[in-house]
């Protein structure tokens, strides 16, 4: 995992809520934190005391970076900037923080991003960029932008580990007021794709099926649901 500079050590994370969907609460004691996301949570939690005005939060799809960015946006009162239309927000941004989610999902608007970084720095504000990869893999050709990005603080968030995935699944069921035995949760952890998005889909599907059949959520039902998802049966988008 990429580390912050030693002279900018991040304090241990307090808990923040992850908006994981259906009925998810927002109290500070409801976030599931593990080694895969603790550094990113700490970064969000310590704002505006950031080691750099520009921060890049990188991680694979389904790792939760968009949820953390949404939490930061609400906390900071940040303006969400469209990665493909960066110039449109420049005049109205003022001194407010800015967020670009999935900045590397398409070709990077190098001129626009360069001017946005300069605007944020000049205003004494902050910019959060989320991406699947760190800037060195974005193929940036504008030297001035590459220089600005090298000065940014980098934090990596990995795919959920067993602890995080189990905690998230348990919480998602609890948000639906559904009691599920721990062995069912552990079965799901072993079987599903390691992403928070997949956890949301399987919990939604299991809850819906159990309600339709008027049965509890058992390991057998979990196995049936996961197998159906693996085979692409039914509609699993939320």
C-alpha positions as CSV (number, residue, x, y, z in Angstrom):
1,X,0.0,0.0,0.0
2,X,1.3,3.5,-0.9
3,X,2.3,5.4,2.2
4,X,2.0,9.1,3.1
5,X,5.3,10.8,3.8
6,X,6.6,10.2,7.4
7,X,6.3,13.9,8.3
8,X,2.7,13.8,7.4
9,X,1.7,10.8,9.5
10,X,-2.1,10.1,9.5
11,X,-3.7,9.7,12.9
12,X,-5.6,6.4,13.5
13,X,-9.0,6.6,11.8
14,X,-12.1,7.5,13.6
15,X,-15.2,5.9,12.1
16,X,-17.1,7.4,9.3
17,X,-20.2,6.1,7.5
18,X,-20.0,4.4,4.1
19,X,-23.1,4.9,2.1
20,X,-23.6,1.3,1.0
21,X,-27.2,1.6,-0.1
22,X,-30.6,0.4,1.3
23,X,-31.3,2.1,4.6
24,X,-27.6,2.5,5.5
25,X,-27.1,4.6,8.5
26,X,-24.8,7.6,8.7
27,X,-23.7,7.5,12.4
28,X,-19.9,7.6,12.9
29,X,-19.9,4.2,14.6
30,X,-21.2,2.2,11.6
31,X,-18.2,2.2,9.4
32,X,-16.4,-1.1,8.9
33,X,-12.7,-0.4,8.9
34,X,-9.9,-2.9,8.0
35,X,-6.4,-2.8,6.8
36,X,-7.6,-2.4,3.2
37,X,-9.3,1.0,3.7
38,X,-8.0,2.3,7.1
39,X,-5.5,4.8,5.5
40,X,-8.1,6.1,3.1
41,X,-10.6,6.5,6.0
42,X,-8.0,8.3,8.0
43,X,-7.3,10.7,5.2
44,X,-11.0,11.6,4.8
45,X,-11.4,11.9,8.5
46,X,-8.5,14.4,9.0
47,X,-9.6,16.9,6.3
48,X,-8.9,19.8,6.0
49,X,-5.5,18.9,7.6
50,X,-4.2,17.3,4.4
51,X,-0.5,16.8,3.6
52,X,-1.1,18.2,0.1
53,X,-3.9,20.3,-1.5
54,X,-4.3,17.5,-4.1
55,X,-5.0,13.9,-3.0
56,X,-5.4,10.9,-5.3
57,X,-7.4,7.9,-3.9
58,X,-6.7,4.9,-6.1
59,X,-8.2,1.5,-6.0
60,X,-9.9,-1.2,-8.1
61,X,-13.6,-1.1,-9.0
62,X,-15.8,-2.1,-6.1
63,X,-13.2,-1.2,-3.4
64,X,-15.3,1.6,-1.9
65,X,-13.4,4.6,-3.1
66,X,-16.5,6.3,-4.6
67,X,-18.4,5.9,-1.3
68,X,-15.5,7.4,0.7
69,X,-15.3,10.3,-1.8
70,X,-19.0,10.9,-1.4
71,X,-18.6,11.1,2.3
72,X,-15.7,13.5,1.9
73,X,-17.7,15.6,-0.6
74,X,-20.6,16.0,1.9
75,X,-18.2,16.8,4.8
76,X,-16.1,19.3,2.8
77,X,-19.0,20.9,0.9
78,X,-17.0,20.0,-2.3
79,X,-18.1,20.6,-5.8
80,X,-18.3,17.4,-7.9
81,X,-16.6,18.1,-11.2
82,X,-17.3,16.1,-14.4
83,X,-14.0,14.6,-15.6
84,X,-15.0,15.3,-19.2
85,X,-16.1,18.9,-18.6
86,X,-13.6,20.3,-16.1
87,X,-13.6,23.8,-17.6
88,X,-17.4,24.2,-17.0
89,X,-16.9,24.5,-13.2
90,X,-13.9,26.8,-13.1
91,X,-15.8,30.1,-12.9
92,X,-18.2,29.1,-10.1
93,X,-15.8,27.0,-8.0
94,X,-14.4,29.9,-6.0
95,X,-12.6,28.6,-2.9
96,X,-14.7,25.5,-2.5
97,X,-13.0,22.1,-2.5
98,X,-13.5,20.0,-5.6
99,X,-14.0,16.2,-6.3
100,X,-13.4,14.3,-9.5
101,X,-14.5,10.7,-9.3
102,X,-13.0,8.1,-11.6
103,X,-10.8,10.7,-13.3
104,X,-9.0,8.0,-15.3
105,X,-12.2,6.3,-16.6
106,X,-11.6,7.9,-20.0
107,X,-8.9,10.1,-21.6
108,X,-7.7,12.6,-19.0
109,X,-8.5,16.2,-19.8
110,X,-4.9,17.3,-19.2
111,X,-5.4,21.0,-19.8
112,X,-8.5,21.2,-17.7
113,X,-7.0,19.2,-14.8
114,X,-3.9,21.3,-14.8
115,X,-5.9,24.5,-14.6
116,X,-8.2,23.0,-11.9
117,X,-5.2,22.1,-9.8
118,X,-3.8,25.6,-10.1
119,X,-7.1,27.1,-9.2
120,X,-7.4,24.9,-6.1
121,X,-3.9,25.7,-5.0
122,X,-4.3,29.4,-5.5
123,X,-7.5,29.4,-3.5
124,X,-5.9,27.5,-0.6
125,X,-8.5,24.8,-1.1
126,X,-8.3,21.0,-1.8
127,X,-9.0,18.6,-4.6
128,X,-9.8,14.9,-4.3
129,X,-9.3,12.6,-7.3
130,X,-10.4,9.0,-7.3
131,X,-9.0,6.6,-9.9
132,X,-8.3,3.0,-10.6
133,X,-4.6,3.6,-11.0
134,X,-2.1,6.1,-9.8
135,X,-1.2,9.1,-12.0
136,X,2.0,7.5,-13.3
137,X,-0.3,5.1,-15.2
138,X,-2.6,7.7,-16.7
139,X,-0.4,8.4,-19.7
140,X,-0.2,12.1,-19.0
141,X,1.9,13.9,-21.6
142,X,1.6,17.5,-20.3
143,X,4.8,18.1,-18.4
144,X,3.3,20.7,-16.1
145,X,0.4,18.5,-15.2
146,X,2.7,15.5,-14.6
147,X,4.7,17.7,-12.2
148,X,1.6,18.8,-10.3
149,X,0.5,15.2,-10.0
150,X,3.8,14.1,-8.6
151,X,3.4,16.6,-5.8
152,X,-0.1,15.1,-4.9
153,X,-0.6,12.8,-1.9
154,X,-1.3,9.2,-2.9
155,X,-3.4,6.8,-0.9
156,X,-4.4,3.3,-2.1
157,X,-7.5,1.3,-1.2
158,X,-7.4,-2.4,-1.9
159,X,-10.2,-4.9,-2.7
160,X,-12.0,-5.8,0.6
161,X,-10.4,-8.4,2.8
162,X,-12.3,-11.0,4.7
163,X,-12.8,-8.8,7.7
164,X,-14.2,-5.8,5.7
165,X,-16.4,-7.9,3.4
166,X,-17.9,-9.9,6.4
167,X,-18.5,-6.7,8.3
168,X,-20.1,-5.0,5.3
169,X,-22.4,-8.0,4.5
170,X,-23.4,-8.2,8.2
171,X,-24.2,-4.5,8.2
172,X,-26.1,-4.6,5.0
173,X,-28.4,-7.3,6.4
174,X,-28.8,-5.4,9.6
175,X,-29.8,-2.3,7.7
176,X,-32.6,-4.4,6.2
177,X,-33.5,-5.6,9.7
178,X,-32.6,-9.2,8.6
179,X,-30.9,-11.6,11.0
180,X,-28.4,-13.9,9.3
181,X,-26.2,-16.6,10.9
182,X,-22.5,-15.9,10.9
183,X,-21.8,-19.1,9.0
184,X,-24.0,-17.8,6.1
185,X,-22.0,-14.6,6.1
186,X,-18.7,-16.5,6.0
187,X,-20.0,-18.6,3.1
188,X,-20.8,-15.5,1.2
189,X,-17.3,-14.0,1.9
190,X,-15.7,-17.2,0.5
191,X,-17.9,-17.3,-2.6
192,X,-18.7,-13.8,-3.9
193,X,-16.5,-11.4,-5.9
194,X,-14.5,-9.2,-3.6
195,X,-16.2,-5.9,-4.1
196,X,-18.7,-3.9,-2.1
197,X,-20.9,-3.5,-5.1
198,X,-21.3,-7.3,-5.4
199,X,-22.0,-7.6,-1.6
200,X,-24.8,-5.1,-2.1
201,X,-26.3,-7.0,-5.0
202,X,-26.2,-10.4,-3.3
203,X,-27.7,-9.1,0.0
204,X,-30.5,-7.4,-2.0
205,X,-31.1,-10.6,-4.0
206,X,-31.1,-12.8,-0.9
207,X,-33.5,-10.4,1.0
208,X,-35.9,-10.2,-1.9
209,X,-35.9,-14.0,-2.4
210,X,-36.4,-14.8,1.3
211,X,-39.3,-12.3,1.4
212,X,-40.9,-13.8,-1.7
213,X,-40.6,-17.4,-0.3
214,X,-41.3,-16.4,3.3
215,X,-38.2,-18.3,4.4
216,X,-35.1,-17.4,6.5
217,X,-31.8,-16.8,4.7
218,X,-29.9,-20.1,5.0
219,X,-26.7,-21.3,3.6
220,X,-28.6,-23.3,1.0
221,X,-30.4,-20.2,-0.1
222,X,-27.1,-18.3,-0.2
223,X,-25.6,-21.1,-2.3
224,X,-28.5,-21.1,-4.7
225,X,-28.4,-17.3,-5.1
226,X,-24.6,-17.1,-5.6
227,X,-24.8,-19.9,-8.2
228,X,-27.5,-18.0,-10.1
229,X,-25.4,-14.9,-10.0
230,X,-22.4,-16.8,-11.3
231,X,-24.5,-18.1,-14.2
232,X,-25.9,-14.7,-14.9
233,X,-29.4,-15.7,-14.2
234,X,-32.0,-13.0,-13.3
235,X,-31.6,-9.3,-12.8
236,X,-29.1,-8.3,-10.1
237,X,-28.6,-4.6,-10.7
238,X,-29.7,-2.4,-7.9
